[in-house]
């Protein structure tokens, strides 16, 4: 509730949150110079999760009195009992927000993916420490972490918070930048400017978690009202950004939030050999799809606007899976054909060579073809061409290559389904609605790959990765 007030102010919570928790809570927050939270997937990052749970009391002591951190884990019962006298425990406990009354997340992996995605953090970079000096601010500093270096990293951050006092900007603070170099033991730091404040992003996610999981009427009502307003606002402005990557991020975030309201169960991974990100997205899709139409209709009927019955988020979700799997198989095969060695550059940008461009064959484009870079990205991070550009790359490279991909028995049919997926995904990422009929059409094209070629693509991917798919 306090995060909700920090994120939305008078426009979000004044009708529901008591003035007492806002004023007292803000007084508690004023003692901290730095805020941090740990994003990790307890299912994937098993060793790290164990380290975090075992070291919680040590970390609480080592981080000092001016650095407040939290994460997706439950503190040990002994620690909770010992620290119940703390001021913020009393305030939050009175309103059923203490750690021993926290709601259970329905799917830890989906939750971790959703929070990371909502902040522009790659799931593959987890676990990470996220820092901000202002919960109302829109800038975060992301630091990769691991079980080996977690304690030292947080201890140094806590020491900095105690010495620094209030800092206006972490990006501009020279002392913090020096600390950042020292704690970059896991080789990954990034400053990210967010579209919304940290408090708003976290309160949006938690509203959906609490709206269905909280057994406390005040907390549940506030969360339910918050999530309802969020959905209504989202549906009105769906795909309004000119940045298609932002639209994709918003659609996937929306589905992740909705999934927090649906009990766990009834989902399955795509199968062995798929990327963990793909399996998480597919489980999200499976949770949402059976209830999606009824959910949207409930909001459409309230607002009397049939145009809001939009299946774009589901198209974006499945298209993201396709883009990921095609990028790490066929497009990586094209990268190797163009001289980017595998497996050392698998899912990595090859350093010190610049762009590696493919000029689409004139047979496949109208007008002057534009080069498509197979070595795009930043630092070591590789960025795949979007689905339509990737199709042109595959057609062009396969036409000129003597190393045939024998598993593609009918190239024309294969590329036709790919083109349909690209077209429908592009429509879904722009303003306008995707009807259920067009969504069903998209699913048919997606299933063409899911029920056949994905298996062959996984074998190709793991050959390029030099990993035995069935050890």
C-alpha positions in Angstrom: 0.0 0.0 0.0 2.9 2.4 0.8 4.4 1.6 -2.6 1.0 2.3 -4.2 0.9 5.7 -2.6 4.5 6.5 -3.6 3.8 5.5 -7.2 0.4 7.0 -7.7 0.0 9.6 -4.9 -3.4 11.3 -4.8 -4.5 9.7 -8.1 -4.1 6.2 -6.7 -4.8 5.6 -3.0 -6.2 8.5 -1.1 -9.7 7.0 -1.1 -8.6 3.8 0.5 -5.2 4.0 2.4 -5.3 5.4 5.9 -3.3 8.6 6.4 -1.6 6.8 9.3 0.2 4.1 7.3 1.2 6.7 4.7 2.7 9.2 7.1 4.3 6.7 9.4 5.5 4.5 6.5 7.1 7.5 4.8 8.9 8.4 8.0 10.4 5.0 8.2 11.6 5.2 4.6 13.3 8.5 5.2 16.0 6.8 7.3 17.2 4.9 4.3 19.6 6.4 1.7 19.4 3.5 -0.7 16.8 0.8 -1.7 17.5 -2.5 -3.3 15.7 -5.6 -4.2 16.9 -9.0 -5.5 15.2 -10.5 -8.5 15.9 -14.2 -9.0 14.1 -17.4 -10.1 14.1 -19.8 -7.1 13.4 -22.7 -9.6 16.3 -21.9 -11.9 18.7 -20.2 -9.4 18.5 -23.0 -6.8 22.0 -22.5 -5.3 21.5 -18.8 -5.2 18.1 -19.1 -3.5 19.5 -21.4 -0.9 22.4 -18.9 -0.2 20.0 -16.0 0.1 17.8 -17.9 2.6 20.8 -19.1 4.7 22.5 -15.6 4.7 19.4 -13.5 5.3 20.3 -12.6 8.9 23.9 -12.0 8.0 22.9 -9.7 5.1 20.5 -7.8 7.3 23.3 -7.0 9.7 26.0 -6.4 7.0 23.9 -4.0 5.0 23.6 -1.6 7.9 20.9 0.9 8.9 20.7 3.0 5.8 20.2 0.4 3.0 16.8 -1.3 2.7 16.7 -4.5 0.6 14.1 -7.1 -0.1 13.6 -10.1 -2.4 11.4 -13.0 -3.5 12.1 -15.1 -0.4 10.7 -15.6 3.0 12.9 -14.6 5.9 13.7 -17.3 8.5 11.1 -17.6 11.3 13.8 -16.9 13.9 14.8 -13.7 12.2 11.1 -12.5 12.0 10.5 -13.2 15.7 13.7 -11.4 16.7 12.9 -8.3 14.6 9.2 -7.8 15.3 10.1 -4.8 17.5 11.4 -2.8 14.5 9.3 0.2 13.7 8.5 -0.8 10.1 7.4 -4.3 11.3 4.9 -2.7 13.7 3.4 -0.4 11.0 3.3 -3.1 8.3 2.2 -5.8 10.7 -0.8 -3.8 11.8 -1.9 -3.8 8.2 -1.2 -7.4 7.6 1.9 -6.7 5.4 4.6 -8.4 7.6 6.7 -11.2 6.1 4.9 -13.9 8.0 1.6 -12.8 6.3 2.9 -12.4 2.8 0.8 -14.0 0.0 2.2 -17.0 -1.8 3.3 -16.5 -5.4 1.5 -18.8 -7.8 4.5 -19.5 -10.0 7.9 -18.2 -8.9 9.4 -18.4 -12.4 6.6 -16.4 -14.0 6.8 -13.8 -11.2 10.5 -13.4 -11.5 10.2 -13.1 -15.3 7.4 -10.6 -15.1 9.2 -8.3 -12.6 12.4 -8.4 -14.6 10.6 -7.8 -17.9 8.6 -4.9 -16.4 12.0 -3.2 -15.7 13.7 -4.0 -18.9 15.9 -6.7 -17.4 16.7 -9.8 -19.3 15.5 -13.0 -17.6 18.8 -14.6 -18.7 20.7 -12.1 -16.5 19.1 -13.3 -13.3 19.9 -13.2 -10.4 20.4 -9.5 -10.1 20.5 -6.7 -7.5 18.4 -3.7 -8.4 19.3 -0.4 -6.7 17.6 3.0 -6.6 18.1 6.0 -4.3 14.4 7.0 -4.9 11.4 4.7 -5.1 9.6 7.5 -6.9 12.4 7.8 -9.4 12.6 6.2 -12.8 16.3 5.1 -12.9 17.7 1.8 -11.6 21.1 0.3 -11.4 21.2 -3.4 -12.2 24.1 -5.6 -10.9 24.4 -9.2 -11.8 25.0 -11.4 -8.7 25.6 -15.0 -7.7 25.8 -17.2 -4.6 29.6 -16.6 -4.3 29.6 -12.8 -4.4 26.2 -11.8 -3.0 27.3 -11.2 0.6 30.3 -9.1 -0.4 28.3 -7.1 -3.0 25.5 -6.2 -0.5 27.9 -5.4 2.3 29.8 -2.9 0.1 26.5 -1.4 -1.0 25.4 -1.1 2.6 28.7 0.6 3.6 28.3 3.1 0.7 24.7 3.9 1.8 25.9 4.6 5.4 28.7 6.9 4.2 27.0 8.7 1.3 23.9 10.3 2.9 21.2 11.3 0.5 22.3 11.0 -3.2 20.5 12.8 -6.0 21.7 10.5 -8.7 23.5 7.2 -8.7 24.5 7.7 -12.3 26.3 10.9 -11.4 27.8 10.0 -8.0 31.5 9.3 -8.5 31.9 7.3 -5.3 29.0 5.0 -6.3 30.5 4.5 -9.7 33.8 3.4 -8.0 31.9 1.0 -5.8 30.1 -0.4 -8.9 33.4 -1.3 -10.5 34.5 -3.2 -7.3 31.2 -5.2 -7.1 31.0 -6.1 -10.7 32.4 -9.6 -10.0 29.7 -11.3 -12.0 30.5 -9.2 -15.1 27.3 -7.4 -15.7 26.1 -3.9 -14.6 23.5 -1.7 -16.4 21.8 1.6 -15.8 18.2 1.5 -17.0 15.8 4.4 -17.4 12.2 3.2 -16.7 9.0 4.4 -18.3 7.3 4.4 -14.8 8.7 4.8 -11.3 10.0 1.9 -9.3 7.2 2.2 -6.8 4.6 2.2 -9.5 6.0 -0.9 -11.2 6.2 -2.9 -7.9 2.8 -1.7 -6.6 1.2 -2.7 -9.9 2.6 -6.3 -9.7 1.8 -6.6 -6.0 -1.7 -5.4 -6.5 -2.4 -8.5 -8.7 -0.7 -10.8 -6.2 -2.6 -9.5 -3.2 -6.0 -9.1 -5.0 -6.4 -12.9 -5.2 -4.1 -14.2 -2.4 -4.8 -11.9 0.5 -7.2 -13.1 3.2 -7.4 -9.6 4.7 -10.3 -7.5 3.6 -8.6 -4.1 3.6 -5.5 -5.3 1.8 -7.5 -7.3 -0.6 -10.0 -4.5 -1.4 -7.2 -2.0 -2.1 -5.3 -4.5 -4.3 -8.5 -5.5 -6.2 -9.4 -1.8 -6.9 -5.8 -1.1 -7.9 -5.6 -4.1 -10.3 -9.0 -3.2 -11.8 -7.9 0.4 -12.5 -4.7 -0.9 -14.0 -6.5 -3.3 -16.4 -9.0 -0.6 -17.5 -6.2 1.9 -18.2 -4.1 -0.7 -20.0 -6.9 -1.7 -22.3 -7.6 1.9 -23.3 -3.9 2.5 -24.2 -2.8 -0.9 -25.6 0.0 -0.7 -28.1 0.0 3.1 -28.1 3.7 3.5 -28.1 5.6 4.0 -31.4 8.4 1.8 -29.9 7.4 -1.8 -30.8 9.8 -3.2 -28.2 8.0 -1.2 -25.5 4.6 -2.5 -26.8 6.0 -6.1 -26.6 7.3 -5.5 -23.1 3.9 -4.0 -22.0 1.9 -6.9 -23.4 4.0 -9.6 -21.8 4.0 -7.6 -18.5 0.2 -7.5 -18.7 -0.1 -11.2 -19.1 2.4 -11.8 -16.2 0.3 -9.6 -13.9 -2.9 -11.4 -14.9 -1.3 -14.8 -14.2 -0.6 -13.8 -10.6 -4.4 -14.0 -10.1 -4.8 -17.5 -11.4 -4.0 -20.5 -9.2 -1.1 -22.7 -10.1 -1.7 -25.9 -12.0 -2.8 -27.1 -15.4 0.2 -25.9 -17.3 3.1 -27.7 -18.9 6.4 -26.7 -20.5 6.8 -26.8 -24.3 9.3 -29.6 -23.7 13.0 -30.5 -23.4 15.4 -28.3 -25.3 13.4 -25.1 -25.3 14.8 -22.0 -23.7 13.7 -21.4 -20.1 12.2 -18.1 -21.2 10.1 -19.8 -23.8 8.8 -22.3 -21.3 7.9 -19.6 -18.9 6.0 -17.6 -21.6 4.2 -20.8 -22.7 3.1 -21.5 -19.1 1.9 -17.9 -18.8 -0.1 -18.3 -22.0 -1.6 -21.6 -20.8 -2.8 -20.0 -17.5 -4.3 -17.0 -19.2 -5.9 -18.3 -22.4 -8.8 -20.3 -20.9 -10.0 -17.2 -19.0 -8.8 -14.4 -21.2 -12.0 -13.8 -23.2 -14.3 -13.8 -20.2 -11.9 -11.5 -18.3 -11.8 -8.9 -21.1 -15.5 -9.1 -21.7 -16.1 -8.2 -18.1 -14.3 -4.9 -18.7 -15.7 -4.4 -22.1 -19.2 -4.6 -20.9 -18.5 -2.1 -18.2 -17.1 0.4 -20.7 -19.4 -0.6 -23.6 -16.6 -0.7 -26.1 -16.3 -3.9 -28.2 -13.0 -2.6 -29.6 -11.3 -3.4 -26.3 -11.8 -7.2 -26.8 -8.2 -7.5 -28.0 -6.1 -10.7 -28.3 -2.9 -8.8 -29.0 -1.2 -9.8 -25.8 -1.6 -13.5 -26.5 -0.3 -13.1 -30.0 2.7 -11.2 -28.7 3.4 -13.9 -26.1 3.5 -16.7 -28.5 5.4 -14.7 -31.1 8.1 -14.0 -28.5 8.6 -17.7 -28.1 8.8 -18.1 -31.9 11.3 -15.3 -32.2 13.5 -16.7 -29.4 13.6 -20.2 -30.7 14.0 -19.2 -34.4 16.8 -16.8 -33.4 18.8 -19.3 -31.5 18.5 -22.0 -34.1 18.1 -21.0 -37.8 19.4 -17.4 -37.4 22.4 -18.7 -35.4 23.0 -21.2 -38.3 23.0 -18.2 -40.6 25.4 -16.4 -38.3 27.8 -19.3 -38.5 27.4 -19.4 -42.3 28.5 -15.7 -42.3 31.7 -16.4 -40.3 30.6 -16.0 -36.7 32.0 -18.9 -34.9 30.0 -21.3 -32.8 29.7 -22.2 -29.9 31.9 -19.4 -28.6 29.6 -16.8 -29.9 26.3 -18.6 -29.2 23.7 -16.0 -28.1 26.6 -13.5 -27.8 27.7 -10.5 -29.9 31.1 -11.2 -31.4 33.4 -8.5 -30.2 35.8 -6.4 -32.2 34.4 -7.1 -35.6 31.6 -4.7 -36.0 28.5 -5.4 -38.1 28.0 -8.7 -40.0 25.3 -7.8 -42.5 23.1 -9.8 -44.8 21.7 -8.0 -47.9 18.3 -9.6 -48.6 18.1 -11.2 -52.1 16.1 -9.0 -54.5 13.8 -12.0 -55.1 12.4 -11.6 -51.5 12.0 -7.8 -51.3 10.5 -5.0 -53.2 12.6 -1.8 -53.7 16.1 -1.4 -52.4 17.0 -4.0 -49.8 18.4 -2.8 -46.5 21.2 -4.7 -44.7 20.3 -6.8 -41.7 23.0 -7.0 -39.0 23.6 -10.5 -37.5 26.0 -9.1 -34.9 23.7 -6.4 -33.4 23.7 -5.8 -29.7 25.6 -4.0 -27.0 28.7 -5.4 -25.3 28.4 -9.1 -25.2 24.7 -9.1 -25.5 23.4 -10.2 -28.9 20.1 -8.8 -30.3 18.2 -11.0 -32.8 16.7 -9.5 -35.9 12.9 -9.2 -35.5 10.8 -11.9 -37.0 10.2 -10.4 -40.4 13.9 -9.4 -40.9 15.0 -12.9 -39.7 12.8 -14.4 -42.4 14.6 -12.5 -45.1 18.0 -13.5 -43.6 17.0 -17.2 -43.6 15.7 -17.1 -47.1 18.8 -15.3 -48.5 21.4 -17.4 -46.6 19.7 -20.7 -47.4 19.4 -19.8 -51.1 23.1 -19.3 -51.4 24.3 -22.0 -48.9 25.5 -25.4 -50.0 25.0 -26.7 -46.5 21.3 -27.6 -46.7 19.0 -27.9 -43.7 17.6 -31.3 -44.6 14.9 -31.2 -41.9 12.9 -28.5 -43.7 11.1 -30.8 -46.2 9.0 -28.0 -47.8 10.7 -24.7 -47.7 7.9 -22.8 -49.4 5.4 -24.0 -46.8 7.8 -23.4 -44.0 8.5 -19.8 -45.0 4.7 -19.1 -45.6 3.8 -20.0 -42.0 6.8 -17.9 -40.8 5.6 -15.0 -42.9 2.1 -15.3 -41.5 3.4 -15.3 -37.9 5.5 -12.2 -38.7 2.5 -10.3 -40.2 0.1 -11.1 -37.4 2.7 -10.3 -34.8 3.4 -7.0 -36.5 -0.3 -6.2 -36.5 -0.6 -7.1 -32.8 2.2 -4.7 -31.8 0.5 -1.7 -33.4 -2.6 0.2 -32.4 -5.8 -1.5 -33.2 -7.4 -4.8 -32.1 -6.7 -8.4 -32.9 -9.9 -10.4 -33.0 -10.4 -13.9 -31.7 -10.6 -15.1 -35.3 -7.2 -13.6 -36.2 -5.8 -14.9 -33.0 -7.0 -18.4 -33.8 -5.4 -18.1 -37.2 -2.1 -17.1 -35.5 -2.3 -20.2 -33.2 -2.7 -22.4 -36.3 0.6 -21.1 -37.8 2.3 -21.3 -34.4 1.2 -24.9 -34.0 2.7 -25.8 -37.4 6.1 -25.2 -35.8 5.2 -26.4 -32.3 3.9 -29.8 -33.5 6.8 -30.4 -35.9 9.7 -28.1 -36.7 10.5 -26.9 -33.2 11.9 -30.3 -32.3 14.3 -30.1 -35.3 15.2 -26.5 -34.5 16.0 -27.5 -31.0 18.4 -30.2 -32.3 20.1 -27.6 -34.5 20.3 -25.1 -31.7 21.9 -27.5 -29.3 24.4 -28.6 -32.1 25.4 -25.0 -32.5 25.5 -24.6 -28.7 27.6 -27.8 -28.5 25.2 -29.3 -25.9 23.9 -32.8 -26.0 20.1 -32.5 -26.0 19.6 -36.0 -24.6 22.7 -36.8 -22.5 
